[in-house]
Amino acid sequence: MAQTKHIPPTHPGHDLLELIESHKLTQYRLAKSLGVPQTRIMQIIKGQRAISADTALRLARFFGMSEDYWLNRQTQYDLECARMELGRTIEKAVTPLARL
């Protein structure tokens, strides 16, 4: 039986990088405009840091979009990662209520 390859989930930092590039911004300029350390932006873009509620509010204000977009993207990423890492284990360990 062939093993299926899983496409890794896309971190919301990828979306942020696309926005930065499309607006011809630098990470430094964005960080200064948001009032956050440049390392925060860099870590988000590299997928090393999650987008917090604070950062979502700042990004939403700066780009004129919804903070829910950023929080939903982060939640979607987190769920996809958890599903890939823990999905089979949880399927085996948890008995659905309907089967009790």
mmCIF file as gemmi writes it, N, C-alpha and C atoms, coordinates in Angstrom:
data_model
loop_
_atom_site.group_PDB
_atom_site.id
_atom_site.type_symbol
_atom_site.label_atom_id
_atom_site.label_alt_id
_atom_site.label_comp_id
_atom_site.label_asym_id
_atom_site.label_entity_id
_atom_site.label_seq_id
_atom_site.pdbx_PDB_ins_code
_atom_site.Cartn_x
_atom_site.Cartn_y
_atom_site.Cartn_z
_atom_site.occupancy
_atom_site.B_iso_or_equiv
_atom_site.pdbx_formal_charge
_atom_site.auth_seq_id
_atom_site.auth_asym_id
_atom_site.pdbx_PDB_model_num
ATOM 1 N N . MET Axp A 1 ? 0.843 -1.18 0 1 0 ? 1 A 1
ATOM 2 C CA . MET Axp A 1 ? 0 0 0 1 0 ? 1 A 1
ATOM 3 C C . MET Axp A 1 ? 0.892 1.247 0 1 0 ? 1 A 1
ATOM 4 N N . ALA Axp A 2 ? 0.63 2.154 -0.892 1 0 ? 2 A 1
ATOM 5 C CA . ALA Axp A 2 ? 1.427 3.373 -0.995 1 0 ? 2 A 1
ATOM 6 C C . ALA Axp A 2 ? 1.076 4.337 0.126 1 0 ? 2 A 1
ATOM 7 N N . GLN Axp A 3 ? 2.104 4.983 0.63 1 0 ? 3 A 1
ATOM 8 C CA . GLN Axp A 3 ? 1.879 5.968 1.675 1 0 ? 3 A 1
ATOM 9 C C . GLN Axp A 3 ? 1.501 7.295 1.036 1 0 ? 3 A 1
ATOM 10 N N . THR Axp A 4 ? 0.492 7.948 1.597 1 0 ? 4 A 1
ATOM 11 C CA . THR Axp A 4 ? 0.104 9.248 1.07 1 0 ? 4 A 1
ATOM 12 C C . THR Axp A 4 ? 0.993 10.317 1.683 1 0 ? 4 A 1
ATOM 13 N N . LYS Axp A 5 ? 1.387 11.261 0.854 1 0 ? 5 A 1
ATOM 14 C CA . LYS Axp A 5 ? 2.208 12.366 1.34 1 0 ? 5 A 1
ATOM 15 C C . LYS Axp A 5 ? 1.283 13.466 1.839 1 0 ? 5 A 1
ATOM 16 N N . HIS Axp A 6 ? 1.617 13.965 2.995 1 0 ? 6 A 1
ATOM 17 C CA . HIS Axp A 6 ? 0.846 15.064 3.561 1 0 ? 6 A 1
ATOM 18 C C . HIS Axp A 6 ? 1.516 16.376 3.202 1 0 ? 6 A 1
ATOM 19 N N . ILE Axp A 7 ? 0.734 17.298 2.704 1 0 ? 7 A 1
ATOM 20 C CA . ILE Axp A 7 ? 1.243 18.636 2.427 1 0 ? 7 A 1
ATOM 21 C C . ILE Axp A 7 ? 1.248 19.384 3.752 1 0 ? 7 A 1
ATOM 22 N N . PRO Axp A 8 ? 2.401 19.905 4.132 1 0 ? 8 A 1
ATOM 23 C CA . PRO Axp A 8 ? 2.429 20.614 5.416 1 0 ? 8 A 1
ATOM 24 C C . PRO Axp A 8 ? 1.519 21.84 5.397 1 0 ? 8 A 1
ATOM 25 N N . PRO Axp A 9 ? 0.886 22.136 6.529 1 0 ? 9 A 1
ATOM 26 C CA . PRO Axp A 9 ? 0.015 23.303 6.596 1 0 ? 9 A 1
ATOM 27 C C . PRO Axp A 9 ? 0.81 24.59 6.359 1 0 ? 9 A 1
ATOM 28 N N . THR Axp A 10 ? 0.127 25.59 5.86 1 0 ? 10 A 1
ATOM 29 C CA . THR Axp A 10 ? 0.76 26.881 5.597 1 0 ? 10 A 1
ATOM 30 C C . THR Axp A 10 ? 0.599 27.79 6.799 1 0 ? 10 A 1
ATOM 31 N N . HIS Axp A 11 ? 1.714 28.208 7.35 1 0 ? 11 A 1
ATOM 32 C CA . HIS Axp A 11 ? 1.712 29.114 8.506 1 0 ? 11 A 1
ATOM 33 C C . HIS Axp A 11 ? 1.192 30.484 8.057 1 0 ? 11 A 1
ATOM 34 N N . PRO Axp A 12 ? 0.444 31.183 8.919 1 0 ? 12 A 1
ATOM 35 C CA . PRO Axp A 12 ? -0.058 32.506 8.541 1 0 ? 12 A 1
ATOM 36 C C . PRO Axp A 12 ? 1.058 33.517 8.253 1 0 ? 12 A 1
ATOM 37 N N . GLY Axp A 13 ? 2.267 33.221 8.671 1 0 ? 13 A 1
ATOM 38 C CA . GLY Axp A 13 ? 3.396 34.078 8.345 1 0 ? 13 A 1
ATOM 39 C C . GLY Axp A 13 ? 3.621 34.167 6.84 1 0 ? 13 A 1
ATOM 40 N N . HIS Axp A 14 ? 3.24 33.111 6.125 1 0 ? 14 A 1
ATOM 41 C CA . HIS Axp A 14 ? 3.34 33.118 4.66 1 0 ? 14 A 1
ATOM 42 C C . HIS Axp A 14 ? 2.414 34.2 4.088 1 0 ? 14 A 1
ATOM 43 N N . ASP Axp A 15 ? 1.206 34.289 4.62 1 0 ? 15 A 1
ATOM 44 C CA . ASP Axp A 15 ? 0.257 35.322 4.186 1 0 ? 15 A 1
ATOM 45 C C . ASP Axp A 15 ? 0.806 36.711 4.496 1 0 ? 15 A 1
ATOM 46 N N . LEU Axp A 16 ? 1.403 36.842 5.676 1 0 ? 16 A 1
ATOM 47 C CA . LEU Axp A 16 ? 1.962 38.124 6.074 1 0 ? 16 A 1
ATOM 48 C C . LEU Axp A 16 ? 3.092 38.536 5.132 1 0 ? 16 A 1
ATOM 49 N N . LEU Axp A 17 ? 3.955 37.598 4.795 1 0 ? 17 A 1
ATOM 50 C CA . LEU Axp A 17 ? 5.049 37.904 3.876 1 0 ? 17 A 1
ATOM 51 C C . LEU Axp A 17 ? 4.52 38.361 2.52 1 0 ? 17 A 1
ATOM 52 N N . GLU Axp A 18 ? 3.484 37.689 2.019 1 0 ? 18 A 1
ATOM 53 C CA . GLU Axp A 18 ? 2.896 38.095 0.739 1 0 ? 18 A 1
ATOM 54 C C . GLU Axp A 18 ? 2.341 39.519 0.808 1 0 ? 18 A 1
ATOM 55 N N . LEU Axp A 19 ? 1.702 39.86 1.922 1 0 ? 19 A 1
ATOM 56 C CA . LEU Axp A 19 ? 1.175 41.219 2.095 1 0 ? 19 A 1
ATOM 57 C C . LEU Axp A 19 ? 2.306 42.245 2.143 1 0 ? 19 A 1
ATOM 58 N N . ILE Axp A 20 ? 3.345 41.929 2.884 1 0 ? 20 A 1
ATOM 59 C CA . ILE Axp A 20 ? 4.487 42.835 2.998 1 0 ? 20 A 1
ATOM 60 C C . ILE Axp A 20 ? 5.085 43.092 1.619 1 0 ? 20 A 1
ATOM 61 N N . GLU Axp A 21 ? 5.289 42.012 0.88 1 0 ? 21 A 1
ATOM 62 C CA . GLU Axp A 21 ? 5.886 42.144 -0.447 1 0 ? 21 A 1
ATOM 63 C C . GLU Axp A 21 ? 4.975 42.882 -1.418 1 0 ? 21 A 1
ATOM 64 N N . SER Axp A 22 ? 3.685 42.6 -1.362 1 0 ? 22 A 1
ATOM 65 C CA . SER Axp A 22 ? 2.761 43.253 -2.298 1 0 ? 22 A 1
ATOM 66 C C . SER Axp A 22 ? 2.647 44.761 -2.036 1 0 ? 22 A 1
ATOM 67 N N . HIS Axp A 23 ? 2.899 45.174 -0.79 1 0 ? 23 A 1
ATOM 68 C CA . HIS Axp A 23 ? 2.865 46.6 -0.449 1 0 ? 23 A 1
ATOM 69 C C . HIS Axp A 23 ? 4.258 47.225 -0.468 1 0 ? 23 A 1
ATOM 70 N N . LYS Axp A 24 ? 5.234 46.445 -0.913 1 0 ? 24 A 1
ATOM 71 C CA . LYS Axp A 24 ? 6.623 46.926 -1.011 1 0 ? 24 A 1
ATOM 72 C C . LYS Axp A 24 ? 7.132 47.492 0.321 1 0 ? 24 A 1
ATOM 73 N N . LEU Axp A 25 ? 6.815 46.753 1.388 1 0 ? 25 A 1
ATOM 74 C CA . LEU Axp A 25 ? 7.26 47.122 2.729 1 0 ? 25 A 1
ATOM 75 C C . LEU Axp A 25 ? 8.479 46.287 3.113 1 0 ? 25 A 1
ATOM 76 N N . THR Axp A 26 ? 9.175 46.735 4.123 1 0 ? 26 A 1
ATOM 77 C CA . THR Axp A 26 ? 10.202 45.897 4.742 1 0 ? 26 A 1
ATOM 78 C C . THR Axp A 26 ? 9.646 45.395 6.071 1 0 ? 26 A 1
ATOM 79 N N . GLN Axp A 27 ? 10.243 44.336 6.577 1 0 ? 27 A 1
ATOM 80 C CA . GLN Axp A 27 ? 9.832 43.837 7.883 1 0 ? 27 A 1
ATOM 81 C C . GLN Axp A 27 ? 10.088 44.911 8.943 1 0 ? 27 A 1
ATOM 82 N N . TYR Axp A 28 ? 11.179 45.629 8.794 1 0 ? 28 A 1
ATOM 83 C CA . TYR Axp A 28 ? 11.516 46.706 9.727 1 0 ? 28 A 1
ATOM 84 C C . TYR Axp A 28 ? 10.417 47.779 9.733 1 0 ? 28 A 1
ATOM 85 N N . ARG Axp A 29 ? 10.012 48.206 8.55 1 0 ? 29 A 1
ATOM 86 C CA . ARG Axp A 29 ? 8.977 49.255 8.424 1 0 ? 29 A 1
ATOM 87 C C . ARG Axp A 29 ? 7.662 48.794 9.038 1 0 ? 29 A 1
ATOM 88 N N . LEU Axp A 30 ? 7.294 47.543 8.768 1 0 ? 30 A 1
ATOM 89 C CA . LEU Axp A 30 ? 6.05 47.017 9.338 1 0 ? 30 A 1
ATOM 90 C C . LEU Axp A 30 ? 6.132 46.979 10.855 1 0 ? 30 A 1
ATOM 91 N N . ALA Axp A 31 ? 7.232 46.466 11.377 1 0 ? 31 A 1
ATOM 92 C CA . ALA Axp A 31 ? 7.398 46.373 12.83 1 0 ? 31 A 1
ATOM 93 C C . ALA Axp A 31 ? 7.287 47.746 13.481 1 0 ? 31 A 1
ATOM 94 N N . LYS Axp A 32 ? 7.951 48.746 12.895 1 0 ? 32 A 1
ATOM 95 C CA . LYS Axp A 32 ? 7.898 50.101 13.445 1 0 ? 32 A 1
ATOM 96 C C . LYS Axp A 32 ? 6.474 50.652 13.392 1 0 ? 32 A 1
ATOM 97 N N . SER Axp A 33 ? 5.784 50.412 12.291 1 0 ? 33 A 1
ATOM 98 C CA . SER Axp A 33 ? 4.404 50.899 12.147 1 0 ? 33 A 1
ATOM 99 C C . SER Axp A 33 ? 3.457 50.22 13.128 1 0 ? 33 A 1
ATOM 100 N N . LEU Axp A 34 ? 3.733 48.953 13.453 1 0 ? 34 A 1
ATOM 101 C CA . LEU Axp A 34 ? 2.885 48.214 14.394 1 0 ? 34 A 1
ATOM 102 C C . LEU Axp A 34 ? 3.255 48.487 15.845 1 0 ? 34 A 1
ATOM 103 N N . GLY Axp A 35 ? 4.461 49.006 16.062 1 0 ? 35 A 1
ATOM 104 C CA . GLY Axp A 35 ? 4.923 49.225 17.43 1 0 ? 35 A 1
ATOM 105 C C . GLY Axp A 35 ? 5.352 47.944 18.114 1 0 ? 35 A 1
ATOM 106 N N . VAL Axp A 36 ? 5.939 47.031 17.336 1 0 ? 36 A 1
ATOM 107 C CA . VAL Axp A 36 ? 6.415 45.755 17.879 1 0 ? 36 A 1
ATOM 108 C C . VAL Axp A 36 ? 7.884 45.563 17.487 1 0 ? 36 A 1
ATOM 109 N N . PRO Axp A 37 ? 8.596 44.688 18.184 1 0 ? 37 A 1
ATOM 110 C CA . PRO Axp A 37 ? 9.976 44.413 17.8 1 0 ? 37 A 1
ATOM 111 C C . PRO Axp A 37 ? 10.044 43.756 16.413 1 0 ? 37 A 1
ATOM 112 N N . GLN Axp A 38 ? 11.08 44.072 15.669 1 0 ? 38 A 1
ATOM 113 C CA . GLN Axp A 38 ? 11.254 43.487 14.343 1 0 ? 38 A 1
ATOM 114 C C . GLN Axp A 38 ? 11.368 41.965 14.427 1 0 ? 38 A 1
ATOM 115 N N . THR Axp A 39 ? 11.925 41.464 15.515 1 0 ? 39 A 1
ATOM 116 C CA . THR Axp A 39 ? 12.066 40.007 15.662 1 0 ? 39 A 1
ATOM 117 C C . THR Axp A 39 ? 10.704 39.318 15.673 1 0 ? 39 A 1
ATOM 118 N N . ARG Axp A 40 ? 9.67 39.987 16.167 1 0 ? 40 A 1
ATOM 119 C CA . ARG Axp A 40 ? 8.332 39.388 16.176 1 0 ? 40 A 1
ATOM 120 C C . ARG Axp A 40 ? 7.857 39.131 14.743 1 0 ? 40 A 1
ATOM 121 N N . ILE Axp A 41 ? 8.033 40.123 13.892 1 0 ? 41 A 1
ATOM 122 C CA . ILE Axp A 41 ? 7.619 39.972 12.49 1 0 ? 41 A 1
ATOM 123 C C . ILE Axp A 41 ? 8.439 38.886 11.812 1 0 ? 41 A 1
ATOM 124 N N . MET Axp A 42 ? 9.751 38.913 12.029 1 0 ? 42 A 1
ATOM 125 C CA . MET Axp A 42 ? 10.637 37.923 11.424 1 0 ? 42 A 1
ATOM 126 C C . MET Axp A 42 ? 10.252 36.507 11.859 1 0 ? 42 A 1
ATOM 127 N N . GLN Axp A 43 ? 10.005 36.315 13.139 1 0 ? 43 A 1
ATOM 128 C CA . GLN Axp A 43 ? 9.652 34.988 13.65 1 0 ? 43 A 1
ATOM 129 C C . GLN Axp A 43 ? 8.305 34.509 13.105 1 0 ? 43 A 1
ATOM 130 N N . ILE Axp A 44 ? 7.344 35.405 12.97 1 0 ? 44 A 1
ATOM 131 C CA . ILE Axp A 44 ? 6.047 35.031 12.393 1 0 ? 44 A 1
ATOM 132 C C . ILE Axp A 44 ? 6.243 34.599 10.949 1 0 ? 44 A 1
ATOM 133 N N . ILE Axp A 45 ? 6.986 35.372 10.188 1 0 ? 45 A 1
ATOM 134 C CA . ILE Axp A 45 ? 7.215 35.051 8.778 1 0 ? 45 A 1
ATOM 135 C C . ILE Axp A 45 ? 7.936 33.714 8.615 1 0 ? 45 A 1
ATOM 136 N N . LYS Axp A 46 ? 8.86 33.419 9.514 1 0 ? 46 A 1
ATOM 137 C CA . LYS Axp A 46 ? 9.604 32.153 9.452 1 0 ? 46 A 1
ATOM 138 C C . LYS Axp A 46 ? 8.791 30.981 10.002 1 0 ? 46 A 1
ATOM 139 N N . GLY Axp A 47 ? 7.6 31.261 10.54 1 0 ? 47 A 1
ATOM 140 C CA . GLY Axp A 47 ? 6.772 30.197 11.11 1 0 ? 47 A 1
ATOM 141 C C . GLY Axp A 47 ? 7.239 29.758 12.476 1 0 ? 47 A 1
ATOM 142 N N . GLN Axp A 48 ? 8.025 30.579 13.145 1 0 ? 48 A 1
ATOM 143 C CA . GLN Axp A 48 ? 8.566 30.249 14.457 1 0 ? 48 A 1
ATOM 144 C C . GLN Axp A 48 ? 7.741 30.832 15.601 1 0 ? 48 A 1
ATOM 145 N N . ARG Axp A 49 ? 6.758 31.637 15.251 1 0 ? 49 A 1
ATOM 146 C CA . ARG Axp A 49 ? 5.939 32.299 16.264 1 0 ? 49 A 1
ATOM 147 C C . ARG Axp A 49 ? 4.502 32.367 15.774 1 0 ? 49 A 1
ATOM 148 N N . ALA Axp A 50 ? 3.583 32.163 16.695 1 0 ? 50 A 1
ATOM 149 C CA . ALA Axp A 50 ? 2.159 32.252 16.369 1 0 ? 50 A 1
ATOM 150 C C . ALA Axp A 50 ? 1.712 33.709 16.357 1 0 ? 50 A 1
ATOM 151 N N . ILE Axp A 51 ? 0.626 33.95 15.664 1 0 ? 51 A 1
ATOM 152 C CA . ILE Axp A 51 ? 0.021 35.28 15.673 1 0 ? 51 A 1
ATOM 153 C C . ILE Axp A 51 ? -0.915 35.363 16.876 1 0 ? 51 A 1
ATOM 154 N N . SER Axp A 52 ? -0.55 36.229 17.815 1 0 ? 52 A 1
ATOM 155 C CA . SER Axp A 52 ? -1.339 36.413 19.04 1 0 ? 52 A 1
ATOM 156 C C . SER Axp A 52 ? -2.502 37.366 18.763 1 0 ? 52 A 1
ATOM 157 N N . ALA Axp A 53 ? -3.394 37.47 19.733 1 0 ? 53 A 1
ATOM 158 C CA . ALA Axp A 53 ? -4.508 38.412 19.611 1 0 ? 53 A 1
ATOM 159 C C . ALA Axp A 53 ? -3.975 39.839 19.471 1 0 ? 53 A 1
ATOM 160 N N . ASP Axp A 54 ? -2.94 40.17 20.227 1 0 ? 54 A 1
ATOM 161 C CA . ASP Axp A 54 ? -2.332 41.502 20.156 1 0 ? 54 A 1
ATOM 162 C C . ASP Axp A 54 ? -1.815 41.784 18.739 1 0 ? 54 A 1
ATOM 163 N N . THR Axp A 55 ? -1.081 40.842 18.187 1 0 ? 55 A 1
ATOM 164 C CA . THR Axp A 55 ? -0.535 41.028 16.837 1 0 ? 55 A 1
ATOM 165 C C . THR Axp A 55 ? -1.652 41.075 15.803 1 0 ? 55 A 1
ATOM 166 N N . ALA Axp A 56 ? -2.683 40.254 15.984 1 0 ? 56 A 1
ATOM 167 C CA . ALA Axp A 56 ? -3.818 40.254 15.053 1 0 ? 56 A 1
ATOM 168 C C . ALA Axp A 56 ? -4.499 41.625 15.029 1 0 ? 56 A 1
ATOM 169 N N . LEU Axp A 57 ? -4.677 42.215 16.19 1 0 ? 57 A 1
ATOM 170 C CA . LEU Axp A 57 ? -5.285 43.542 16.26 1 0 ? 57 A 1
ATOM 171 C C . LEU Axp A 57 ? -4.425 44.582 15.539 1 0 ? 57 A 1
ATOM 172 N N . ARG Axp A 58 ? -3.117 44.514 15.738 1 0 ? 58 A 1
ATOM 173 C CA . ARG Axp A 58 ? -2.209 45.465 15.113 1 0 ? 58 A 1
ATOM 174 C C . ARG Axp A 58 ? -2.174 45.298 13.594 1 0 ? 58 A 1
ATOM 175 N N . LEU Axp A 59 ? -2.086 44.033 13.129 1 0 ? 59 A 1
ATOM 176 C CA . LEU Axp A 59 ? -2.068 43.777 11.688 1 0 ? 59 A 1
ATOM 177 C C . LEU Axp A 59 ? -3.381 44.212 11.039 1 0 ? 59 A 1
ATOM 178 N N . ALA Axp A 60 ? -4.489 43.938 11.705 1 0 ? 60 A 1
ATOM 179 C CA . ALA Axp A 60 ? -5.804 44.312 11.167 1 0 ? 60 A 1
ATOM 180 C C . ALA Axp A 60 ? -5.911 45.825 11.018 1 0 ? 60 A 1
ATOM 181 N N . ARG Axp A 61 ? -5.481 46.545 12.017 1 0 ? 61 A 1
ATOM 182 C CA . ARG Axp A 61 ? -5.529 48.013 11.965 1 0 ? 61 A 1
ATOM 183 C C . ARG Axp A 61 ? -4.636 48.545 10.849 1 0 ? 61 A 1
ATOM 184 N N . PHE Axp A 62 ? -3.419 48.025 10.761 1 0 ? 62 A 1
ATOM 185 C CA . PHE Axp A 62 ? -2.46 48.516 9.78 1 0 ? 62 A 1
ATOM 186 C C . PHE Axp A 62 ? -2.92 48.244 8.349 1 0 ? 62 A 1
ATOM 187 N N . PHE Axp A 63 ? -3.348 47.006 8.077 1 0 ? 63 A 1
ATOM 188 C CA . PHE Axp A 63 ? -3.716 46.621 6.717 1 0 ? 63 A 1
ATOM 189 C C . PHE Axp A 63 ? -5.183 46.888 6.38 1 0 ? 63 A 1
ATOM 190 N N . GLY Axp A 64 ? -5.968 47.346 7.369 1 0 ? 64 A 1
ATOM 191 C CA . GLY Axp A 64 ? -7.371 47.644 7.121 1 0 ? 64 A 1
ATOM 192 C C . GLY Axp A 64 ? -8.199 46.397 6.869 1 0 ? 64 A 1
ATOM 193 N N . MET Axp A 65 ? -7.935 45.379 7.647 1 0 ? 65 A 1
ATOM 194 C CA . MET Axp A 65 ? -8.671 44.126 7.497 1 0 ? 65 A 1
ATOM 195 C C . MET Axp A 65 ? -9.12 43.63 8.866 1 0 ? 65 A 1
ATOM 196 N N . SER Axp A 66 ? -9.745 42.489 8.889 1 0 ? 66 A 1
ATOM 197 C CA . SER Axp A 66 ? -10.305 41.941 10.118 1 0 ? 66 A 1
ATOM 198 C C . SER Axp A 66 ? -9.245 41.232 10.955 1 0 ? 66 A 1
ATOM 199 N N . GLU Axp A 67 ? -9.29 41.473 12.247 1 0 ? 67 A 1
ATOM 200 C CA . GLU Axp A 67 ? -8.407 40.712 13.149 1 0 ? 67 A 1
ATOM 201 C C . GLU Axp A 67 ? -8.786 39.246 13.16 1 0 ? 67 A 1
ATOM 202 N N . ASP Axp A 68 ? -10.08 38.967 12.891 1 0 ? 68 A 1
ATOM 203 C CA . ASP Axp A 68 ? -10.53 37.572 12.825 1 0 ? 68 A 1
ATOM 204 C C . ASP Axp A 68 ? -9.796 36.803 11.727 1 0 ? 68 A 1
ATOM 205 N N . TYR Axp A 69 ? -9.467 37.477 10.649 1 0 ? 69 A 1
ATOM 206 C CA . TYR Axp A 69 ? -8.732 36.802 9.565 1 0 ? 69 A 1
ATOM 207 C C . TYR Axp A 69 ? -7.448 36.2 10.114 1 0 ? 69 A 1
ATOM 208 N N . TRP Axp A 70 ? -6.673 37.008 10.854 1 0 ? 70 A 1
ATOM 209 C CA . TRP Axp A 70 ? -5.386 36.543 11.366 1 0 ? 70 A 1
ATOM 210 C C . TRP Axp A 70 ? -5.548 35.455 12.42 1 0 ? 70 A 1
ATOM 211 N N . LEU Axp A 71 ? -6.506 35.639 13.32 1 0 ? 71 A 1
ATOM 212 C CA . LEU Axp A 71 ? -6.723 34.632 14.358 1 0 ? 71 A 1
ATOM 213 C C . LEU Axp A 71 ? -7.262 33.33 13.768 1 0 ? 71 A 1
ATOM 214 N N . ASN Axp A 72 ? -8.152 33.435 12.787 1 0 ? 72 A 1
ATOM 215 C CA . ASN Axp A 72 ? -8.677 32.231 12.139 1 0 ? 72 A 1
ATOM 216 C C . ASN Axp A 72 ? -7.592 31.49 11.369 1 0 ? 72 A 1
ATOM 217 N N . ARG Axp A 73 ? -6.703 32.227 10.7 1 0 ? 73 A 1
ATOM 218 C CA . ARG Axp A 73 ? -5.594 31.593 9.98 1 0 ? 73 A 1
ATOM 219 C C . ARG Axp A 73 ? -4.674 30.85 10.947 1 0 ? 73 A 1
ATOM 220 N N . GLN Axp A 74 ? -4.416 31.474 12.11 1 0 ? 74 A 1
ATOM 221 C CA . GLN Axp A 74 ? -3.551 30.829 13.103 1 0 ? 74 A 1
ATOM 222 C C . GLN Axp A 74 ? -4.218 29.577 13.661 1 0 ? 74 A 1
ATOM 223 N N . THR Axp A 75 ? -5.513 29.677 13.977 1 0 ? 75 A 1
ATOM 224 C CA . THR Axp A 75 ? -6.248 28.526 14.505 1 0 ? 75 A 1
ATOM 225 C C . THR Axp A 75 ? -6.293 27.399 13.481 1 0 ? 75 A 1
ATOM 226 N N . GLN Axp A 76 ? -6.534 27.739 12.227 1 0 ? 76 A 1
ATOM 227 C CA . GLN Axp A 76 ? -6.56 26.736 11.16 1 0 ? 76 A 1
ATOM 228 C C . GLN Axp A 76 ? -5.204 26.031 11.069 1 0 ? 76 A 1
ATOM 229 N N . TYR Axp A 77 ? -4.134 26.794 11.113 1 0 ? 77 A 1
ATOM 230 C CA . TYR Axp A 77 ? -2.785 26.219 11.059 1 0 ? 77 A 1
ATOM 231 C C . TYR Axp A 77 ? -2.549 25.293 12.25 1 0 ? 77 A 1
ATOM 232 N N . ASP Axp A 78 ? -2.891 25.758 13.448 1 0 ? 78 A 1
ATOM 233 C CA . ASP Axp A 78 ? -2.687 24.955 14.658 1 0 ? 78 A 1
ATOM 234 C C . ASP Axp A 78 ? -3.469 23.644 14.601 1 0 ? 78 A 1
ATOM 235 N N . LEU Axp A 79 ? -4.722 23.718 14.135 1 0 ? 79 A 1
ATOM 236 C CA . LEU Axp A 79 ? -5.54 22.511 14.023 1 0 ? 79 A 1
ATOM 237 C C . LEU Axp A 79 ? -4.984 21.53 12.996 1 0 ? 79 A 1
ATOM 238 N N . GLU Axp A 80 ? -4.535 22.039 11.857 1 0 ? 80 A 1
ATOM 239 C CA . GLU Axp A 80 ? -3.962 21.166 10.836 1 0 ? 80 A 1
ATOM 240 C C . GLU Axp A 80 ? -2.705 20.474 11.355 1 0 ? 80 A 1
ATOM 241 N N . CYS Axp A 81 ? -1.872 21.209 12.079 1 0 ? 81 A 1
ATOM 242 C CA . CYS Axp A 81 ? -0.662 20.614 12.663 1 0 ? 81 A 1
ATOM 243 C C . CYS Axp A 81 ? -1.028 19.543 13.682 1 0 ? 81 A 1
ATOM 244 N N . ALA Axp A 82 ? -1.984 19.843 14.55 1 0 ? 82 A 1
ATOM 245 C CA . ALA Axp A 82 ? -2.412 18.876 15.566 1 0 ? 82 A 1
ATOM 246 C C . ALA Axp A 82 ? -3.03 17.641 14.923 1 0 ? 82 A 1
ATOM 247 N N . ARG Axp A 83 ? -3.832 17.844 13.878 1 0 ? 83 A 1
ATOM 248 C CA . ARG Axp A 83 ? -4.459 16.732 13.174 1 0 ? 83 A 1
ATOM 249 C C . ARG Axp A 83 ? -3.393 15.808 12.581 1 0 ? 83 A 1
ATOM 250 N N . MET Axp A 84 ? -2.37 16.402 11.979 1 0 ? 84 A 1
ATOM 251 C CA . MET Axp A 84 ? -1.301 15.606 11.377 1 0 ? 84 A 1
ATOM 252 C C . MET Axp A 84 ? -0.49 14.865 12.441 1 0 ? 84 A 1
ATOM 253 N N . GLU Axp A 85 ? -0.245 15.538 13.556 1 0 ? 85 A 1
ATOM 254 C CA . GLU Axp A 85 ? 0.595 14.96 14.6 1 0 ? 85 A 1
ATOM 255 C C . GLU Axp A 85 ? -0.154 13.99 15.507 1 0 ? 85 A 1
ATOM 256 N N . LEU Axp A 86 ? -1.395 14.316 15.841 1 0 ? 86 A 1
ATOM 257 C CA . LEU Axp A 86 ? -2.117 13.557 16.868 1 0 ? 86 A 1
ATOM 258 C C . LEU Axp A 86 ? -3.377 12.851 16.39 1 0 ? 86 A 1
ATOM 259 N N . GLY Axp A 87 ? -3.789 13.101 15.15 1 0 ? 87 A 1
ATOM 260 C CA . GLY Axp A 87 ? -5.068 12.581 14.666 1 0 ? 87 A 1
ATOM 261 C C . GLY Axp A 87 ? -5.275 11.101 14.873 1 0 ? 87 A 1
ATOM 262 N N . ARG Axp A 88 ? -4.336 10.283 14.416 1 0 ? 88 A 1
ATOM 263 C CA . ARG Axp A 88 ? -4.485 8.821 14.547 1 0 ? 88 A 1
ATOM 264 C C . ARG Axp A 88 ? -4.472 8.377 16.005 1 0 ? 88 A 1
ATOM 265 N N . THR Axp A 89 ? -3.632 8.975 16.804 1 0 ? 89 A 1
ATOM 266 C CA . THR Axp A 89 ? -3.551 8.63 18.225 1 0 ? 89 A 1
ATOM 267 C C . THR Axp A 89 ? -4.875 8.917 18.915 1 0 ? 89 A 1
ATOM 268 N N . ILE Axp A 90 ? -5.452 10.064 18.622 1 0 ? 90 A 1
ATOM 269 C CA . ILE Axp A 90 ? -6.721 10.443 19.239 1 0 ? 90 A 1
ATOM 270 C C . ILE Axp A 90 ? -7.848 9.538 18.755 1 0 ? 90 A 1
ATOM 271 N N . GLU Axp A 91 ? -7.829 9.197 17.459 1 0 ? 91 A 1
ATOM 272 C CA . GLU Axp A 91 ? -8.848 8.276 16.932 1 0 ? 91 A 1
ATOM 273 C C . GLU Axp A 91 ? -8.844 6.96 17.685 1 0 ? 91 A 1
ATOM 274 N N . LYS Axp A 92 ? -7.68 6.443 18.017 1 0 ? 92 A 1
ATOM 275 C CA . LYS Axp A 92 ? -7.556 5.169 18.724 1 0 ? 92 A 1
ATOM 276 C C . LYS Axp A 92 ? -7.883 5.308 20.203 1 0 ? 92 A 1
ATOM 277 N N . ALA Axp A 93 ? -7.53 6.454 20.802 1 0 ? 93 A 1
ATOM 278 C CA . ALA Axp A 93 ? -7.652 6.613 22.247 1 0 ? 93 A 1
ATOM 279 C C . ALA Axp A 93 ? -9.018 7.091 22.719 1 0 ? 93 A 1
ATOM 280 N N . VAL Axp A 94 ? -9.764 7.796 21.861 1 0 ? 94 A 1
ATOM 281 C CA . VAL Axp A 94 ? -11.026 8.409 22.291 1 0 ? 94 A 1
ATOM 282 C C . VAL Axp A 94 ? -12.195 7.682 21.652 1 0 ? 94 A 1
ATOM 283 N N . THR Axp A 95 ? -13.095 7.195 22.51 1 0 ? 95 A 1
ATOM 284 C CA . THR Axp A 95 ? -14.306 6.539 22.02 1 0 ? 95 A 1
ATOM 285 C C . THR Axp A 95 ? -15.421 7.575 21.938 1 0 ? 95 A 1
ATOM 286 N N . PRO Axp A 96 ? -16.005 7.766 20.745 1 0 ? 96 A 1
ATOM 287 C CA . PRO Axp A 96 ? -17.084 8.738 20.611 1 0 ? 96 A 1
ATOM 288 C C . PRO Axp A 96 ? -18.287 8.372 21.505 1 0 ? 96 A 1
ATOM 289 N N . LEU Axp A 97 ? -18.963 9.367 21.98 1 0 ? 97 A 1
ATOM 290 C CA . LEU Axp A 97 ? -20.126 9.188 22.857 1 0 ? 97 A 1
ATOM 291 C C . LEU Axp A 97 ? -21.155 8.257 22.216 1 0 ? 97 A 1
ATOM 292 N N . ALA Axp A 98 ? -21.391 8.394 20.924 1 0 ? 98 A 1
ATOM 293 C CA . ALA Axp A 98 ? -22.397 7.59 20.232 1 0 ? 98 A 1
ATOM 294 C C . ALA Axp A 98 ? -22.109 6.089 20.314 1 0 ? 98 A 1
ATOM 295 N N . ARG Axp A 99 ? -20.867 5.711 20.551 1 0 ? 99 A 1
ATOM 296 C CA . ARG Axp A 99 ? -20.489 4.283 20.61 1 0 ? 99 A 1
ATOM 297 C C . ARG Axp A 99 ? -20.511 3.729 22.024 1 0 ? 99 A 1
ATOM 298 N N . LEU Axp A 100 ? -20.749 4.574 23.016 1 0 ? 100 A 1
ATOM 299 C CA . LEU Axp A 100 ? -20.754 4.107 24.425 1 0 ? 100 A 1
ATOM 300 C C . LEU Axp A 100 ? -22.031 3.411 24.761 1 0 ? 100 A 1
